[in-house]
């Protein structure tokens, strides 16, 4: 419990510092207004007390009407002041939210862009991402409001209790004593509710996933073909059954807490009204005090409830902020600063590498050189380390030992601009951006975003011209109502077009035709020949017929280079490459015979 309180305090302070850092002026004004608003609660009670007393005196003809008018106006002004404060705080809250979205959100996005790539394949990182919430800036923003609201409610409560003690020590003491069990009950009930909801999160995601299967065109098609509807519905009923069971438990907890709290409220209200009435009848309490205190009892319960909710909400939100802090502490990709001269030779010198958190060595003392402008194919069985070589070359990972250089300079020392001018990549797991067609291509070279001729030429070379029939500014995907949904093969052609748009010295093609049929693949490789006339190329493909396009083939096995040479040379050697090529050729021949 002590650790939880310390955790809540530390993360609350972190949220406050973050908000004041990114929106200092707005946060300061909001905090001051929220905290000083507690004065109005006490002022209203005192003004009502004076008003009732002077109205009573006026009715009894022991005072003139001027004090009645004065205190009546002051009471009305206090009511208007509360409304003005509430309106102003609402406006400031929206303004602060917009301010944080403009300043804090870009900082979070920037962190994502700088974070070391290795974390994206790390289980801990994925867990933090899942628990950090989709909008951590909103969580920090709401934590700030919870902290300020909690302090404001405590100040209001202190003021109200001060007025109650002023009227009667027993009424004040009773309010203080009744508030403790009420707050504890409400906080514990809310904590249990949040804990049960958190436990239901994974089931909630699964229920949503199963439901979404019926709205996704690919899965819906398979479900119909394989007649899997009943099985998936059974899974959905099982998961939602567990969710409803938890919600039923939450309802019972809340009802029990609300019942006890309601009984406490009734008991205190009865005690307070009786004490005040007896005091008034005995002449110890004025009518104004009687009316104003009775009128404030409901307000006191409201303040207690708001403070209890803010404390519970604070505990849940600060728990999530803990994940945001872990995220912000993740190691960042080193920022290189060196540029490149005319030389672009790529050299791997005794490179060894294993993925973080694993034992298997993917690359072992790997060495090879690719000359500036050379066309090279990397081939080997699955798991040989081909795609890992590309990730290391692009600086996404750092070798455990050895060195990778471009133009004689270590890859880790090169700036992003230098790497971008040197390497353009079509990854095996390429991105499908649900933006415009223009943006999807222009990511290859953002300077050409509005150069329609260059964009259309890249589409032509990638064999993706039909996608642009409705223009370059059409929306792709299903985010927009008029969005065009593409096949996997069409998305892959766009990835290739991005690479073709770039003026990089090397184009890296990691399984660039995996989603294409053999005819489309053959035509695309014809386009490669014209694109690569003045550029180097590193090609990875399981279809070895494409490797013949390369000037040199490097064969990788178990993370080491075992063969290198042209297609003809390797076929004469009769090594692994020749065996793989003959097997694939035999397979294609068998396919032709079967037709």
C-alpha positions as semicolon CSV with decimal commas, in nm:
position;residue;x (nm);y (nm);z (nm)
1;X;0,000;0,000;0,000
2;X;0,284;0,237;0,090
3;X;0,457;0,161;-0,240
4;X;0,133;0,228;-0,429
5;X;0,091;0,567;-0,258
6;X;0,452;0,657;-0,338
7;X;0,401;0,547;-0,698
8;X;0,086;0,761;-0,723
9;X;0,262;1,063;-0,575
10;X;0,568;1,033;-0,800
11;X;0,368;0,992;-1,119
12;X;0,128;1,271;-1,022
13;X;0,425;1,505;-0,983
14;X;0,558;1,380;-1,317
15;X;0,223;1,465;-1,484
16;X;0,221;1,812;-1,325
17;X;0,579;1,883;-1,437
18;X;0,500;1,761;-1,789
19;X;0,191;1,980;-1,825
20;X;0,365;2,288;-1,684
21;X;0,658;2,220;-1,916
22;X;0,452;2,206;-2,236
23;X;0,178;2,459;-2,149
24;X;0,309;2,670;-1,857
25;X;0,085;2,978;-1,891
26;X;-0,245;2,796;-1,946
27;X;-0,171;2,538;-1,675
28;X;-0,085;2,811;-1,422
29;X;-0,403;3,010;-1,490
30;X;-0,616;2,695;-1,474
31;X;-0,460;2,578;-1,146
32;X;-0,501;2,920;-0,981
33;X;-0,864;2,951;-1,089
34;X;-0,948;2,596;-0,980
35;X;-0,786;2,636;-0,638
36;X;-0,932;2,980;-0,563
37;X;-1,280;2,860;-0,664
38;X;-1,297;2,689;-0,324
39;X;-1,339;3,036;-0,172
40;X;-1,680;3,072;-0,341
41;X;-1,814;2,766;-0,160
42;X;-1,747;2,922;0,182
43;X;-1,854;3,270;0,069
44;X;-2,188;3,135;-0,057
45;X;-2,261;2,974;0,280
46;X;-2,174;3,293;0,473
47;X;-2,366;3,520;0,234
48;X;-2,675;3,299;0,259
49;X;-2,646;3,305;0,638
50;X;-2,632;3,688;0,644
51;X;-2,915;3,718;0,392
52;X;-3,150;3,495;0,594
53;X;-3,066;3,678;0,918
54;X;-3,134;4,024;0,769
55;X;-3,451;3,903;0,596
56;X;-3,568;3,770;0,934
57;X;-3,480;4,101;1,100
58;X;-3,661;4,296;0,827
59;X;-3,973;4,078;0,869
60;X;-3,958;4,137;1,244
61;X;-3,912;4,510;1,167
62;X;-3,584;4,538;1,356
63;X;-3,380;4,636;1,046
64;X;-3,436;4,832;0,722
65;X;-3,435;4,689;0,371
66;X;-3,086;4,806;0,266
67;X;-2,890;4,521;0,433
68;X;-3,135;4,276;0,276
69;X;-3,067;4,417;-0,070
70;X;-2,691;4,431;-0,010
71;X;-2,656;4,070;0,107
72;X;-2,909;3,953;-0,152
73;X;-2,696;4,107;-0,430
74;X;-2,378;3,964;-0,280
75;X;-2,536;3,617;-0,266
76;X;-2,655;3,645;-0,627
77;X;-2,308;3,764;-0,733
78;X;-2,153;3,465;-0,558
79;X;-2,385;3,233;-0,751
80;X;-2,295;3,408;-1,076
81;X;-1,928;3,390;-0,980
82;X;-1,950;3,012;-0,944
83;X;-2,111;2,985;-1,289
84;X;-1,847;3,216;-1,438
85;X;-1,568;3,015;-1,275
86;X;-1,718;2,687;-1,404
87;X;-1,751;2,829;-1,756
88;X;-1,397;2,971;-1,749
89;X;-1,249;2,644;-1,620
90;X;-1,429;2,452;-1,895
91;X;-1,285;2,685;-2,161
92;X;-0,938;2,667;-2,009
93;X;-0,955;2,286;-1,992
94;X;-1,033;2,264;-2,365
95;X;-0,762;2,519;-2,444
96;X;-0,509;2,328;-2,234
97;X;-0,609;2,003;-2,403
98;X;-0,551;2,159;-2,748
99;X;-0,222;2,309;-2,630
100;X;-0,093;1,975;-2,504
101;X;-0,208;1,801;-2,823
102;X;-0,004;2,051;-3,026
103;X;0,308;2,036;-2,809
104;X;0,317;1,705;-2,620
105;X;0,183;1,481;-2,898
106;X;0,465;1,576;-3,141
107;X;0,717;1,508;-2,863
108;X;0,574;1,156;-2,820
109;X;0,576;1,097;-3,197
110;X;0,934;1,225;-3,209
111;X;1,028;0,976;-2,937
112;X;0,879;0,696;-3,147
113;X;1,090;0,810;-3,444
114;X;1,411;0,812;-3,236
115;X;1,360;0,495;-3,036
116;X;1,597;0,209;-3,116
117;X;1,440;-0,027;-3,371
118;X;1,529;-0,332;-3,161
119;X;1,247;-0,246;-2,919
120;X;0,983;-0,302;-3,187
121;X;1,068;-0,673;-3,176
122;X;1,090;-0,676;-2,796
123;X;0,812;-0,834;-2,583
124;X;0,857;-0,583;-2,299
125;X;0,824;-0,290;-2,540
126;X;0,506;-0,436;-2,690
127;X;0,362;-0,485;-2,342
128;X;0,440;-0,123;-2,251
129;X;0,280;-0,003;-2,576
130;X;-0,036;-0,203;-2,504
131;X;-0,068;-0,063;-2,151
132;X;0,045;0,293;-2,221
133;X;-0,293;0,363;-2,392
134;X;-0,340;0,501;-2,741
135;X;-0,322;0,863;-2,624
136;X;-0,072;0,896;-2,337
137;X;-0,090;1,276;-2,368
138;X;-0,460;1,257;-2,279
139;X;-0,377;1,049;-1,975
140;X;-0,121;1,306;-1,856
141;X;-0,370;1,584;-1,927
142;X;-0,645;1,413;-1,725
143;X;-0,406;1,329;-1,442
144;X;-0,324;1,698;-1,416
145;X;-0,694;1,779;-1,386
146;X;-0,746;1,502;-1,129
147;X;-0,463;1,638;-0,913
148;X;-0,587;1,998;-0,934
149;X;-0,948;1,889;-0,876
150;X;-0,849;1,676;-0,579
151;X;-0,663;1,965;-0,412
152;X;-0,950;2,201;-0,493
153;X;-1,208;1,965;-0,340
154;X;-0,996;1,924;-0,025
155;X;-0,975;2,304;0,012
156;X;-1,351;2,330;-0,034
157;X;-1,404;2,058;0,225
158;X;-1,177;2,236;0,474
159;X;-1,372;2,557;0,421
160;X;-1,710;2,388;0,465
161;X;-1,593;2,206;0,778
162;X;-1,468;2,538;0,915
163;X;-1,816;2,685;0,873
164;X;-1,972;2,375;1,030
165;X;-1,741;2,393;1,334
166;X;-1,825;2,763;1,364
167;X;-2,194;2,670;1,396
168;X;-2,148;2,372;1,626
169;X;-1,846;2,165;1,726
170;X;-2,061;1,851;1,714
171;X;-2,185;1,917;1,362
172;X;-1,830;1,987;1,243
173;X;-1,688;1,685;1,425
174;X;-1,968;1,463;1,293
175;X;-1,900;1,578;0,935
176;X;-1,527;1,510;0,972
177;X;-1,589;1,163;1,121
178;X;-1,857;1,065;0,868
179;X;-1,641;1,176;0,577
180;X;-1,361;0,927;0,656
181;X;-1,557;0,599;0,618
182;X;-1,752;0,742;0,321
183;X;-1,432;0,831;0,137
184;X;-1,267;0,496;0,218
185;X;-1,572;0,303;0,095
186;X;-1,600;0,500;-0,229
187;X;-1,226;0,483;-0,300
188;X;-1,210;0,108;-0,237
189;X;-1,520;0,044;-0,449
190;X;-1,378;0,248;-0,735
191;X;-1,039;0,075;-0,703
192;X;-1,203;-0,268;-0,721
193;X;-1,407;-0,156;-1,019
194;X;-1,096;-0,035;-1,204
195;X;-0,905;-0,353;-1,116
196;X;-1,186;-0,574;-1,248
197;X;-1,211;-0,363;-1,564
198;X;-0,835;-0,395;-1,614
199;X;-0,860;-0,773;-1,574
200;X;-1,130;-0,774;-1,841
201;X;-0,916;-0,579;-2,091
202;X;-0,771;-0,883;-2,271
203;X;-1,115;-1,046;-2,295
204;X;-1,257;-0,718;-2,423
205;X;-0,991;-0,704;-2,697
206;X;-1,060;-1,066;-2,791
207;X;-1,436;-1,004;-2,810
208;X;-1,380;-0,704;-3,035
209;X;-1,138;-0,905;-3,251
210;X;-1,384;-1,193;-3,293
211;X;-1,662;-0,950;-3,383
212;X;-1,437;-0,768;-3,632
213;X;-1,370;-1,097;-3,813
214;X;-1,721;-1,078;-3,955
215;X;-1,668;-0,722;-4,087
216;X;-1,328;-0,787;-4,250
217;X;-1,378;-0,896;-4,611
218;X;-1,088;-1,143;-4,612
219;X;-1,175;-1,324;-4,289
220;X;-1,552;-1,306;-4,359
221;X;-1,491;-1,484;-4,690
222;X;-1,293;-1,765;-4,525
223;X;-1,546;-1,797;-4,242
224;X;-1,820;-1,858;-4,500
225;X;-1,611;-2,101;-4,705
226;X;-1,494;-2,306;-4,405
227;X;-1,832;-2,275;-4,226
228;X;-1,659;-2,152;-3,911
229;X;-1,934;-1,913;-3,801
230;X;-2,068;-2,131;-3,519
231;X;-1,723;-2,196;-3,372
232;X;-1,632;-1,826;-3,371
233;X;-1,971;-1,738;-3,219
234;X;-1,912;-1,996;-2,946
235;X;-1,574;-1,835;-2,873
236;X;-1,740;-1,491;-2,866
237;X;-2,009;-1,611;-2,621
238;X;-1,742;-1,766;-2,399
239;X;-1,536;-1,446;-2,386
240;X;-1,833;-1,210;-2,340
241;X;-1,964;-1,443;-2,068
242;X;-1,646;-1,382;-1,868
243;X;-1,679;-1,006;-1,931
244;X;-2,041;-0,996;-1,814
245;X;-1,948;-1,199;-1,504
246;X;-1,690;-0,935;-1,410
247;X;-1,937;-0,652;-1,476
248;X;-2,188;-0,831;-1,255
249;X;-1,927;-0,842;-0,978
250;X;-1,854;-0,472;-1,030
251;X;-2,226;-0,390;-0,998
252;X;-2,252;-0,581;-0,669
253;X;-1,948;-0,402;-0,525
254;X;-2,079;-0,060;-0,623
255;X;-2,430;-0,131;-0,492
256;X;-2,295;-0,245;-0,154
257;X;-2,076;0,064;-0,124
258;X;-2,356;0,297;-0,235
259;X;-2,597;0,139;0,017
260;X;-2,359;0,194;0,309
261;X;-2,271;0,547;0,193
262;X;-2,641;0,633;0,157
263;X;-2,713;0,509;0,511
264;X;-2,423;0,718;0,646
265;X;-2,557;1,025;0,463
266;X;-2,905;0,972;0,607
267;X;-2,764;0,922;0,958
268;X;-2,550;1,237;0,944
269;X;-2,823;1,450;0,785
270;X;-3,069;1,341;1,055
271;X;-2,813;1,417;1,329
272;X;-2,719;1,758;1,182
273;X;-3,077;1,876;1,124
274;X;-3,183;1,762;1,470
275;X;-2,885;1,931;1,639
276;X;-2,938;2,256;1,445
277;X;-3,311;2,258;1,511
278;X;-3,266;2,205;1,883
279;X;-2,999;2,475;1,891
280;X;-3,226;2,715;1,705
281;X;-3,521;2,645;1,937
282;X;-3,291;2,697;2,238
283;X;-3,174;3,028;2,091
284;X;-2,811;2,919;2,052
285;X;-2,819;2,914;1,669
286;X;-2,951;3,187;1,439
287;X;-3,198;3,108;1,161
288;X;-2,939;3,207;0,898
289;X;-2,694;2,950;1,034
290;X;-2,968;2,684;1,042
291;X;-3,069;2,745;0,677
292;X;-2,717;2,785;0,537
293;X;-2,579;2,473;0,709
294;X;-2,874;2,253;0,610
295;X;-2,841;2,386;0,255
296;X;-2,467;2,300;0,258
297;X;-2,495;1,940;0,378
298;X;-2,573;1,815;0,026
299;X;-2,287;2,025;-0,109
300;X;-2,050;1,868;0,144
301;X;-2,150;1,515;0,032
302;X;-2,095;1,619;-0,331
303;X;-1,747;1,751;-0,247
304;X;-1,661;1,428;-0,061
305;X;-1,774;1,219;-0,358
306;X;-1,580;1,429;-0,606
307;X;-1,264;1,415;-0,394
308;X;-1,295;1,036;-0,350
309;X;-1,346;0,983;-0,723
310;X;-1,049;1,208;-0,807
311;X;-0,824;1,009;-0,572
312;X;-0,935;0,676;-0,721
313;X;-0,905;0,808;-1,074
314;X;-0,560;0,939;-0,987
315;X;-0,446;0,594;-0,880
316;X;-0,556;0,434;-1,208
317;X;-0,415;0,707;-1,431
318;X;-0,082;0,731;-1,253
319;X;-0,045;0,355;-1,293
320;X;-0,072;0,400;-1,671
321;X;0,163;0,700;-1,662
322;X;0,422;0,464;-1,519
323;X;0,424;0,283;-1,855
324;X;0,463;0,616;-2,037
325;X;0,768;0,695;-1,822
326;X;0,918;0,355;-1,906
327;X;0,854;0,426;-2,274
328;X;1,027;0,765;-2,253
329;X;1,331;0,595;-2,094
330;X;1,375;0,342;-2,376
331;X;1,709;0,369;-2,550
332;X;1,715;0,584;-2,863
333;X;1,876;0,514;-3,197
334;X;2,217;0,685;-3,209
335;X;2,203;0,990;-3,434
336;X;2,485;0,981;-3,686
337;X;2,638;1,301;-3,817
338;X;2,882;1,203;-4,092
339;X;2,815;1,250;-4,459
340;X;2,951;1,056;-4,756
341;X;3,187;1,153;-5,034
342;X;3,179;0,996;-5,380
343;X;3,267;0,645;-5,255
344;X;2,976;0,410;-5,186
345;X;3,142;0,068;-5,140
346;X;2,957;-0,147;-4,882
347;X;3,183;-0,359;-4,662
348;X;3,090;-0,618;-4,394
349;X;3,399;-0,702;-4,185
350;X;3,371;-1,009;-3,958
351;X;3,016;-0,921;-3,855
352;X;2,850;-1,136;-3,589
353;X;2,498;-1,074;-3,457
354;X;2,223;-1,226;-3,247
355;X;1,889;-1,059;-3,179
356;X;1,857;-0,906;-2,829
357;X;1,728;-1,151;-2,572
358;X;1,804;-1,457;-2,788
359;X;2,084;-1,712;-2,786
360;X;2,104;-1,816;-3,152
361;X;2,372;-1,637;-3,352
362;X;2,219;-1,526;-3,682
363;X;2,541;-1,400;-3,843
364;X;2,891;-1,536;-3,766
365;X;3,207;-1,355;-3,878
366;X;3,032;-1,251;-4,198
367;X;3,251;-1,066;-4,449
368;X;3,185;-0,945;-4,804
369;X;3,216;-0,631;-5,015
370;X;2,974;-0,475;-5,263
371;X;3,137;-0,231;-5,501
372;X;2,978;0,106;-5,578
373;X;2,707;0,049;-5,842
374;X;2,734;-0,333;-5,830
375;X;2,422;-0,552;-5,863
376;X;2,435;-0,829;-5,604
377;X;2,190;-1,102;-5,503
378;X;2,186;-1,255;-5,154
379;X;2,047;-1,609;-5,159
380;X;2,011;-1,888;-4,907
381;X;1,755;-2,101;-4,727
382;X;1,505;-1,949;-4,484
383;X;1,674;-1,830;-4,165
384;X;2,017;-1,798;-4,327
385;X;2,034;-1,432;-4,219
386;X;1,964;-1,246;-4,545
387;X;1,701;-1,001;-4,412
388;X;1,910;-0,952;-4,096
389;X;2,198;-0,832;-4,316
390;X;1,969;-0,563;-4,461
391;X;1,851;-0,451;-4,116
392;X;2,211;-0,414;-4,001
393;X;2,309;-0,230;-4,320
394;X;2,022;0,018;-4,268
395;X;2,138;0,083;-3,911
396;X;1,827;-0,071;-3,750
397;X;2,049;-0,294;-3,538
398;X;2,414;-0,275;-3,432
399;X;2,645;-0,576;-3,481
400;X;2,763;-0,758;-3,169
401;X;3,109;-0,759;-3,323
402;X;3,269;-0,659;-3,649
403;X;3,206;-0,351;-3,860
404;X;2,977;-0,238;-4,142
405;X;3,091;0,057;-4,354
406;X;2,965;0,254;-4,651
407;X;3,228;0,457;-4,831
408;X;3,470;0,373;-4,552
409;X;3,248;0,519;-4,278
410;X;3,073;0,316;-4,010
411;X;2,697;0,290;-4,069
412;X;2,625;0,396;-3,709
413;X;2,814;0,723;-3,767
414;X;2,622;0,818;-4,082
415;X;2,342;1,074;-4,065
416;X;1,987;0,977;-4,169
417;X;2,026;1,204;-4,471
418;X;2,345;1,025;-4,580
419;X;2,182;0,683;-4,542
420;X;1,871;0,805;-4,727
421;X;2,082;0,921;-5,023
422;X;2,258;0,584;-5,026
423;X;1,991;0,321;-4,957
424;X;1,631;0,282;-5,071
425;X;1,460;-0,032;-4,943
426;X;1,159;-0,246;-5,031
427;X;1,122;-0,449;-4,713
428;X;0,966;-0,792;-4,701
429;X;0,713;-0,656;-4,451
430;X;0,644;-0,334;-4,640
431;X;0,417;-0,055;-4,517
432;X;0,064;-0,006;-4,653
433;X;-0,021;0,355;-4,563
434;X;-0,390;0,443;-4,559
435;X;-0,319;0,788;-4,698
436;X;-0,334;0,924;-5,054
437;X;-0,173;0,746;-5,348
438;X;0,053;1,050;-5,391
439;X;0,182;1,021;-5,032
440;X;0,229;0,645;-5,057
441;X;0,470;0,689;-5,348
442;X;0,631;1,015;-5,235
443;X;0,756;0,861;-4,910
444;X;1,036;0,733;-5,132
445;X;1,152;1,093;-5,183
446;X;0,941;1,362;-5,018
447;X;1,102;1,634;-5,230
448;X;0,907;1,489;-5,526
449;X;0,569;1,496;-5,347
450;X;0,420;1,737;-5,603
451;X;0,614;1,620;-5,908
452;X;0,339;1,426;-6,086
453;X;0,569;1,324;-6,370
454;X;0,816;1,155;-6,134
455;X;0,540;0,987;-5,934
456;X;0,371;0,850;-6,247
457;X;0,705;0,731;-6,385
458;X;0,769;0,538;-6,060
459;X;0,422;0,382;-6,086
460;X;0,489;0,289;-6,448
461;X;0,819;0,120;-6,364
462;X;0,650;-0,074;-6,081
463;X;0,365;-0,181;-6,309
464;X;0,115;0,000;-6,087
465;X;-0,026;0,253;-6,337
466;X;-0,388;0,123;-6,313
467;X;-0,402;0,229;-5,947
468;X;-0,369;0,592;-6,062
469;X;-0,667;0,583;-6,300
470;X;-0,862;0,814;-6,065
471;X;-0,562;1,038;-6,005
472;X;-0,278;1,059;-5,757
473;X;-0,487;1,218;-5,482
474;X;-0,724;0,927;-5,423
475;X;-0,736;0,787;-5,070
476;X;-0,613;0,431;-5,019
477;X;-0,745;0,189;-4,759
478;X;-1,071;0,210;-4,565
479;X;-1,020;0,506;-4,333
480;X;-1,191;0,742;-4,578
481;X;-1,541;0,674;-4,709
482;X;-1,424;0,690;-5,070
483;X;-1,098;0,503;-5,002
484;X;-0,974;0,249;-5,255
485;X;-0,889;-0,090;-5,103
486;X;-0,593;-0,258;-5,273
487;X;-0,486;-0,620;-5,298
488;X;-0,164;-0,735;-5,131
489;X;0,006;-0,745;-5,470
490;X;-0,098;-0,385;-5,548
491;X;0,033;-0,264;-5,213
492;X;0,362;-0,439;-5,289
493;X;0,386;-0,263;-5,626
494;X;0,345;0,071;-5,445
495;X;0,630;-0,026;-5,212
496;X;0,844;-0,093;-5,519
497;X;0,735;0,240;-5,674
498;X;0,854;0,417;-5,356
499;X;1,198;0,265;-5,400
500;X;1,207;0,354;-5,770
501;X;1,120;0,718;-5,694
502;X;1,430;0,757;-5,479
503;X;1,763;0,865;-5,629
504;X;1,952;0,651;-5,376
505;X;2,281;0,493;-5,484
506;X;2,151;0,143;-5,399
507;X;1,806;-0,008;-5,421
508;X;1,757;-0,294;-5,176
509;X;1,484;-0,541;-5,272
510;X;1,394;-0,786;-4,995
511;X;1,152;-1,035;-5,154
512;X;1,002;-0,758;-5,373
513;X;0,769;-0,991;-5,568
514;X;0,642;-1,224;-5,294
515;X;0,278;-1,117;-5,353
516;X;0,298;-1,125;-5,735
517;X;0,226;-1,404;-5,983
518;X;0,515;-1,532;-6,201
519;X;0,409;-1,328;-6,509
520;X;0,382;-1,005;-6,310
521;X;0,712;-1,089;-6,143
522;X;0,885;-1,133;-6,479
523;X;0,755;-0,798;-6,607
524;X;0,859;-0,623;-6,288
525;X;1,214;-0,757;-6,316
526;X;1,227;-0,617;-6,668
527;X;1,153;-0,276;-6,512
528;X;1,430;-0,335;-6,259
529;X;1,684;-0,361;-6,541
530;X;1,611;-0,006;-6,667
531;X;1,592;0,143;-6,317
532;X;1,921;-0,014;-6,206
533;X;2,131;0,089;-6,505
534;X;2,304;0,363;-6,305
535;X;2,253;0,229;-5,954
536;X;2,368;-0,051;-5,734
537;X;2,126;-0,317;-5,616
538;X;2,103;-0,573;-5,338
539;X;1,840;-0,833;-5,419
540;X;1,700;-1,097;-5,184
541;X;1,462;-1,350;-5,336
542;X;1,369;-1,714;-5,279
543;X;1,294;-1,742;-5,651
544;X;1,646;-1,800;-5,779
545;X;1,556;-1,729;-6,141
546;X;1,560;-1,359;-6,045
547;X;1,914;-1,392;-5,905
548;X;2,043;-1,428;-6,263
549;X;1,979;-1,053;-6,302
550;X;2,263;-0,985;-6,058
551;X;2,626;-0,942;-6,161
552;X;2,731;-1,138;-5,855
553;X;2,553;-1,380;-5,624
554;X;2,647;-1,421;-5,256
555;X;2,523;-1,745;-5,100
556;X;2,458;-1,733;-4,724
557;X;2,427;-2,038;-4,500
558;X;2,402;-2,029;-4,119
559;X;2,508;-1,662;-4,118
560;X;2,825;-1,711;-4,322
561;X;2,924;-1,661;-4,685
562;X;2,982;-2,005;-4,839
563;X;2,982;-1,918;-5,210
564;X;3,013;-1,612;-5,431
565;X;3,020;-1,562;-5,807
566;X;2,801;-1,521;-6,114
567;X;2,511;-1,756;-6,191
568;X;2,719;-1,948;-6,445
569;X;3,015;-1,981;-6,207
570;X;2,802;-2,105;-5,919
571;X;2,621;-2,356;-6,139
572;X;2,960;-2,494;-6,251
573;X;3,075;-2,520;-5,887
574;X;2,783;-2,751;-5,806
575;X;2,746;-2,614;-5,454
576;X;2,440;-2,512;-5,251
577;X;2,329;-2,254;-5,508
578;X;2,333;-2,510;-5,791
579;X;2,136;-2,759;-5,579
580;X;1,873;-2,498;-5,486
581;X;1,845;-2,375;-5,844
582;X;1,802;-2,725;-5,988
583;X;1,537;-2,808;-5,728
584;X;1,339;-2,493;-5,810
585;X;1,377;-2,550;-6,184
586;X;1,248;-2,904;-6,139
587;X;0,951;-2,778;-5,944
588;X;0,855;-2,527;-6,216
589;X;0,894;-2,797;-6,483
590;X;0,667;-3,030;-6,285
591;X;0,413;-2,751;-6,260
592;X;0,423;-2,698;-6,637
593;X;0,379;-3,074;-6,703
594;X;0,084;-3,096;-6,461
595;X;-0,091;-2,819;-6,653
